[in-house]
Amino acid sequence: MKKLVTLLMVLALFSLSATALAAGKLTVFIWSEYMDPEIIANFEKKFDVEVRLDYYESNEEMVAKLQSGGLGQYDVIVPSTYIVPTLTQLKLIQPLNHALLPNMKNIDEPFTKMDVDPGNKLTIPYQWGLSGLIVRAPAGVELEASWKLLFDPASEVGSFIMFDTARDAIGSALKYLGYSFNSTDPKQIEEAVRLLAATKKRPAFLGFDGGVAGLNKVMSGIAVVAQVYNGEAVRGQEEDPGTRFVLPKEGVEIWTDLVAIPAQAPNLDAAHAFLNYLLEPEVSAQLATYNRYATPNAAAKAFIPETDLKNPSMYPDAETVSKAEYMEDLGPANRLYDEAWTMIKTQ
């Protein structure tokens, strides 16, 4: 029976001929600076498919684009876990054809049991990591690993930038105040709004921005501190050893980005071929090495440099992970964050 199943899978993959895949372009909607161009070039050469990348800076931006005519424009998207219930409820993504994804066997077991998609029926994991702060502080300055670097004027070490998304910015304030990143308590959220409104008024606050933009402003000397994802911070440290990555002791966000196929994807065969290609061990390792994030592909770790696997900024220890929280879909309570974010932005 196993031999028959394997044969059927091979035949299914063989049916994805270069001619079929080349019937249309593969269009990938993804976060900026989140894909190794060499991976795209190699996929194009192997499958004779032209790949076009389009970019977004937040999950909410991605959902809005899909809802406003983009649903039939994209073959592949890269959402974060918390937005998957929204994508499912709005019928914006479709089930995966596992027969065309034999490399799913390489996925590390915990990522096959994620609450948002047990069994990977709708998604495959892409990368995972943490959010924190990149800091270029003067030599000799001892930094406290705390959200105080943003929210406590007495602990300020220079100008700073925060994430330009409601859940990230408000969640960081909530953690600093000792609350859950996913709080639905109106009083706690109101307290976080007051803190962020006061923070905005300080001269050192340079605004809200994306992680890549924040990193670039620290690297160019415009800002001293920026809220970033850990892979961005690792790239910054490699370019400038004078920067440091800080994981606030109060706790941070842990995240996993996934790959999914929109409900009206125009090139389903190429989309599945691309997902399966990303799950090849060497390709997953190349992606992790390029992005400087942790891989959810167990088989890929054999191809990742040992120095990366031992880098706590990339592969944090169990204690750090235990203090981190996944951003959750809060259902009707999402309205509280939308209203809070409007208040923060307009004050």
Secondary structure, DSSP 8 states (H G I E B T S, - for coil): -HHHHHHHHHHHHHTS-HHHHTTS-EEEEEETT-S-HHHHHHHHHHHT--EEEEEESSHHHHHHHIIIIITTT-SEE--BGGGHHHHHHTT-B----GGG-GGGGGB-GGGGS-TTSTTSSS-EEEEEEEEEEEE---TT----SSTHHHH-GGG--S-EEEESSHHHHHHHHHHHTT--TT---HHHHHHHHHHHHHHHTSTTEEEEE-HHHHHHHHHTTS-SEEEEEHHHHHHHHHH-TT-EEE--TT--EEEEEEEB-BTT-S-HHHHHHHHHHHTSHHHHHHHHHHHT-B-SBGGGGGGS-HHHHT-TTTS--HHHHHH-EE----GGGHHHHHHHHHHHHH-
